[in-house]
Amino acid sequence: MDQDSSAFHYEPRGLTAEAPKKRKHRWIWVVILLLFGLLFYWVLHQHYASQAVGGRRTFTGVVPVTEATARSGSIGVYLDAIGTVTPVYTDSITAEVTGVITAVHYREGQYVHKGDPLIDIDDRPYVAQLMEAEGALQRDQNLLAEAQMDLKRYQLAWAKNAIPRQTLDDQAKLVLQDEGVVKNDQGTVNYDKVQVSFCHITSPINGNVGLRLVDPGNLVTANSTTTLVVVTQMAPTTVVFTLAEDNLPEVLQQTRSGHRLTVEALDRTDEHELDAGRLVSMSNQIDTVTGTVQLRAEFPNAKGTLYPNQFVNARLLVNTLENQTLIPTTAIQHNGSVAFVYLIQNGKAVMRNVQAGVSNAGETAVTGINPGDVVANSSFQKLINGSPVSKSNFAITPTQPSAGISQ
């Protein structure tokens, strides 16, 4: 039994030597991981430290800036809206008579004058009807002339008591009947002349014709809804745009005072002016669904830059502010809700809070500085309060600062 027990608690020599070696490797890995952790913390700390330094903009040295001088002047108060070019006249011409088209005189897109021929319809049936009516008129006119001559004879005979009074009265009424017949015939002739004129369609206005919708040989019918040609007046033209009802009082104040308000039409990028016109009318009611009111402005459109149904940006000038201090809009910086500029004084940039007002054409009216003051208009990322600056001879693109600026 003792021999077996000692054999049961026997431990091999290889296992006792391997355990310390595993513990040693484990400690090596722990040290390596700690070193990696410390390295990662140091890199992260350096990154945030560099960002903090950049956020405080601790630049040293003289900062080159472009300068802008505040000036005194006037600036317009504009209301912006989206408008649609709406022609004054657009005529969709349909057929008034039934017949076959014999000729199309216009070219697609051609400018035509009032009265220029556009389309001819076969007028032979209507010319024949006109001749028939003219023949009936000529016959009845001669019958009327004969009755009038008889009336004169009867009047002479009545004066000599040669005929009874009844005969004279009957002849007078016969003349009146013939006059009515002649008038009826004249109306028929006039109507047939109109029918013939309907066969020769002319332009009712000055304008441009659209694409050709019918060809010679096509049959058209009277009172049909089929459009034969469309003529649109191009110049002058109008732009219809909408304004919020909150802006209506200031517009009415100007119009009721007799002021003629000007309107600018700009392209969709707001960069190029297409034409300038004036406000001519406005709707007599407010749209209760959108809370807006429609206005119409007329433009000469001499260069044809405004095209029917084109979308444009309309700018309505409602007022002009005089004696304002104006600086470039790009020179105004913001720190939260506070607007400020960098005044250039004695070679240094000095922060000065301002109140920004109306902006137009890259300029803004401000209070807080005076005309003649020089402000920085570039290099804002490098400027802090009191930074030494120098005037740059090269144009530097103005940049906007971050929200938090250290003074």
SELUMVO-513022 format. One record per residue (C-alpha): residue in three letters; x negated, y negated, z. Coordinates in steps of 0.001 Angstrom, whole numbers, padded with zeros to 6 digits, always signed. Each point is the difference from the previous one (the first is absolute). Layout:
alaXYZ
...
//
This chain:
met+000000+000000+000000
asp-002802-002487+000863
gln-001648+000636-003280
asp+003186-000592-001905
ser+000744-003239+001906
ser-003350-001514-000768
ala+000452+000902-003606
phe+003420-001810-000003
his-001492-003377+001157
tyr-002825+000105-002446
glu-000411-003233-002116
pro-002104-000056-003181
arg-003023-002281+000043
gly+000961-001693-003375
leu+003288-001431+001349
thr-001590-001708+003007
ala-002492-001827-002264
glu+002620-001193-002573
ala+002316-001939+002422
pro-002462-002818+000884
lys-000756-000488-003683
lys+003725-000656-000820
arg+000298-002529+002811
lys-003071-001802-001301
his+001504-000311-003535
arg+003249-001318+001436
trp-001794-002853+001754
ile-001829-000907-003191
trp+003311-000391-001870
val+001418-002131+002795
val-002983-002368-000219
ile+000314-000226-003790
leu+003705-000859+000204
leu-000707-002672+002611
leu-002624-001565-002239
phe+002427-000058-002929
gly+002663-001603+002201
leu-002386-002719+001159
leu-001088-000673-003587
phe+003618-000305-001181
tyr+000821-002390+002862
trp-002996-002190-000816
val+000917-000202-003723
leu+003613-000849+000832
his-001090-002642+002504
gln-002287-001635-002569
his+002812-000039-002569
tyr+002454-001780+002305
ala-002715-002369+001169
ser-000762-001016-003586
gln+003700-000542-000669
ala+000327-002149+003099
val-002954-002114-001107
gly+001515-000328-003479
gly+003397-000949+001492
arg-001588-002783+001992
arg-001782-001093-003216
thr-003248-000814+001767
phe-001710-001198-003166
thr-003039-002108+000360
gly-001449-002649-002300
val+001576-002613-002242
val+003180+001128-001796
pro+000457-001264-003589
val+003593-001115-000635
thr+001972-001722-002704
glu+001642-003178+001164
ala+003406-001545-000652
thr+001046-003532+000838
ala+003459-000693+001408
arg+001894-002553-002072
ser+003163-002026+000329
gly+002693+000651-002576
ser+003498+001246-000748
ile+001171+003598-000116
gly+003227+001491-001289
val+002442+002108+001997
tyr+001070+002894-002212
leu+002632+002717+000246
asp-000979+003202-001775
ala+002445+002393-001617
ile+000222+002666-002686
gly+001886-001124-003098
thr+001224+001338-003328
val-000324-001845-003300
thr+003587-000523-001190
pro+000607-001612-003417
val+002426-002896-000240
tyr+001743+001692-002964
thr+000037+003640-001053
asp+002424+000840-002820
ser+000937+003591-000810
ile+001726-000278-003384
thr+002670+002500-001061
ala+002079+000352-003168
glu+003225-002013-000388
val+001018+001763-003223
thr-000125+003535-001356
gly-002347+000697-002872
val-003297+001322-001247
ile-003220-001878+000783
thr-001567-001219-003224
ala-003079-001849+001319
val-002067-000559+003151
his-001881-003289-000301
tyr-002033-000161+003217
arg-003267+001632+001024
glu-000369+001574+003420
gly-001166-002589+002519
gln+000432-002854-002465
tyr+000703-003491+001288
val+003202-001270-001596
his+001764-003353+000021
lys+003672-000606+000525
gly+001803+000767-003274
asp-002683+002276-001489
pro+001493+003081-001748
leu-000331+003270+001869
ile+002321+002652-001481
asp+002334+000183-003028
ile+003088+002224-000150
asp+001776+000842-003261
asp+002432-002911-000397
arg+001756+000991-003243
pro+003259+001195+001635
tyr+000221-003194+002011
val-000797-002204-002984
ala+002848+001695-001871
gln+002412-000669+002873
leu-001121-003619+000040
met+000705-000374-003717
glu+003475+001463+000485
ala+000737-002407+002822
glu-001317-002952-002007
gly+002286+001025-002909
ala+003052+000098+002264
leu-000957-003407+001371
gln-000346-001469-003478
arg+003407+001354-001024
asp+001773-001311+003070
gln-001717-003374-000281
asn+001464-000381-003493
leu+003447+001078+001234
leu-000273-002657+002688
ala-000970-002607-002586
glu+003010+000935-002125
ala+002348-000270+003006
gln-001441-003393+000866
met+000624-001276-003565
asp+003591+001229+000142
leu+000427-001767+003339
lys-001072-003301-001563
arg+002535+000467-002855
tyr+002761+000752+002473
gln-000861-003075+002016
leu+000343-002191-003124
ala+003255+001691-000944
trp+001373-000413+003527
ala-000829-003681-000181
lys+002307-000234-003058
asn+002666+002224+001618
ala-000616+002604-002728
ile-000277+003000+002370
pro+001544+000907+003326
arg-001897-000507+003255
gln-000142+003749+000638
thr-002080+000623-003112
leu-002558-002553+001104
asp-000237+001482+003507
asp-000383+003543-001301
gln-002892-001038-002231
ala-001741-001750+002900
lys+000172+003166+002099
leu-001278+002048-002935
val-003076-002230-000147
leu-000612+000596+003694
gln+000271+003768-000523
asp-002535-000103-002816
glu-002366-002047+002164
gly+000182+002742+002665
val-000747+002670-002597
val-003034-001955-001208
lys-001281-000407+003552
asn+000377+003739+000574
asp-001893+000710-003206
gln-002738-002399+001059
gly-000397+001864+003284
thr-000347+003294-001838
val-002684-001493-002210
asn-001902-001347+002979
tyr+000182+003378+001754
asp-001281+001840-003076
lys-002883-002489-000273
val-000952+000827+003597
gln+000091+003698-000822
val-002334-000593-002926
ser-002350-001999+002237
phe-000079+002902+002474
cys-001588+002060-002771
his-003062-002255+000069
ile-001382+000063+003557
thr-002304-002887+000930
ser-001934-000773+003158
pro+002069-001946+002554
ile-003090-001304+001847
asn-003720-000595-000374
gly-001912+003007+001284
asn-001661+003299-000714
val+001802+003033-001368
gly-000600+003417+001472
leu-000582+003354-001633
arg+002127+000860-003038
leu+003096+001944+001044
val+001752+000506-003380
asp-001074+000555-003588
pro+001505-000777-003424
gly+002655+002554-000840
asn+001240+000414+003576
leu+003756-000314+000493
val+001074-002371+002763
thr+003482-000504+001360
ala+001775-003057+001318
asn+000115-000517+003763
ser-002469+002838+000556
thr-002324-000024+003023
thr-002952+000973-002196
thr-002604-002784+000069
leu-001362-001028-003384
val-002762-002361+001158
val-001119-001718+003203
val-001300-003578-000029
thr-001695-001353+003132
gln-001016-003579+000665
met-003640-000041+001094
ala-000591-003695+000679
pro+001083-001513+002223
thr+000647+002878+002356
thr+000870+000446+003659
val-001142+002030+002988
val+002540+001251+002528
phe-001410+000685+003473
thr+001317+000460+003528
leu-000806-001716+003273
ala+000934+000937+003542
glu+002960-001915+001372
asp-002279-001354+002763
asn-001885-002000-002658
leu+003158-001431-001546
pro+000339-003088+002282
glu-003392-001448-000947
val+000745+000544-003696
leu+003421-001639+000281
gln-001510-002909+001917
gln-002301-000740-002918
thr+002536+000501-002784
arg+002696-002071+001708
ser-002532-002801+000362
gly-000371-000047-003777
his-003444+001634-000118
arg-000777+002170-003016
leu-001765+003049+001407
thr-002721+001592-002083
val-000440+003743-000407
glu-003082+001905-001113
ala+000178+003376-001702
leu-003035+002205+000661
asp-000902+003465-001218
arg+000384+003060+002202
thr-003527-000420+001408
asp+000736-003580+001142
glu-003222-001080-001705
his+001138-001619-003272
glu+002695-002606-000495
leu+002220+000897-002941
asp+002040-003215-000141
ala+001334-002852+002120
gly+003624-001100+000095
arg+002664-001481+002227
leu+002893+001219+002103
val+003299-000519-001859
ser+002671+001847+001967
met+000790+002439+002774
ser+002763+002426+000801
asn+003070-001293+001816
gln-000014+002819+002537
ile-002375+002122+002070
asp-000210+003732-000553
thr+001252+001450+003279
val-001719+003337-000646
thr-003541-001351-000423
gly+000329-003395+001693
thr-001465-001753-003041
val+001088-002631-002487
gln-000817-000083-003718
leu-001641-003011-001651
arg-000745-000786-003633
ala-003010-001910-001288
glu-000470-001163-003586
phe-003351+000224-001792
pro-000983-001464-003399
asn-001897+003212-000877
ala-001740-001782-002847
lys-002730+002660-000181
gly+002385+002936+000302
thr-001661+001347+003151
leu+003365+000771+001597
tyr+001783+002968-001539
pro+003639+001000+000555
asn+000520+002334+002999
gln-003635-000455+001092
phe-000683+000113+003743
val-001950-003031+001244
asn-000947-001567+003315
ala+001865-003274+000439
arg-001387-002750+002251
leu+002427-002764+000944
leu-001584-003241+001218
val+002344-001314+002701
asn-002211-002646+001613
thr-003405-001673-000155
leu-001893-000801+003202
glu-002179-003107-000213
asn-003191-000973+001882
gln-000891+003536+001052
thr-003452+001268+000972
leu-000796+002709-002519
ile-002704+002678+000111
pro-000517+003224-001959
thr+002199+002779+001327
thr-003023+002322+000098
ala-001688-002263+002554
ile+002663+000756+002631
gln-000801+002946+002295
his+002201+001746+002523
asn-000645+001411+003454
gly+003255+001694+000808
ser+002682-002663-000297
val-002518-002872+000216
ala-001234-001645-003208
phe-003393-001699-000021
val-002706-001345-002301
tyr-003739-000414+000300
leu-000898-003691-000067
ile-003482-000776-001246
gln-001468-002520+002461
asn-003703-000815+000341
gly-000990+003154-001851
lys+002110+002288+002210
ala+003319+001799-000371
val+002457-001151+002665
met+003309+001841+000434
arg+003058-002262-000121
asn+003576+001191+000463
val+002457-001254-002622
gln+003696+000258-000793
ala+000571+001318-003517
gly+003002-001318-001911
val+001118+000198-003632
ser-002223+001809-002493
asn-000089-000481-003742
ala-002482+000571-002823
gly-002732+001217+002357
glu+000305-002933+002403
thr+001630-000234+003423
ala+001123-003011+001977
val-001463+000076+003529
thr-000031-002083+003145
gly-002905-000043+002438
ile-002651-001382-002333
asn-000312-003216-001988
pro-000513-000753-003684
gly-003698-000059-000762
asp-000888+002756+002486
val-002205+002715-001463
val+000960+003607+000683
ala-001628+003338-000803
asn+001563+001983-002812
ser-002085+003190+000022
ser-002235+002282+002094
phe+002627+000304+002731
gln-001288+003420+001064
lys-003286-001583+001044
leu+001338-003126+001662
ile+000591-000565+003693
asn+000626-003184+001905
gly-003205-002040-000128
ser-001719+001996-002765
pro-002622-002014-001896
val+001016-000242-003647
ser-001366-001248-003264
lys+001819-000992-003165
ser-000130+002706-002629
asn-000484-000975-003633
phe+001630+003236-001146
ala+003649+000962+000207
ile+000523+002503+002800
thr+003263+001920+000022
pro+002029-001011+003086
thr+000848+002879+002307
gln+002523+000415+002741
pro-001266+000747+003536
ser+001112+002796+002271
ala+002794-000599+002497
gly-002233-000576+003000
ile-002587-002764-000382
ser-002426-000946+002744
gln-000589-003676+000414
//
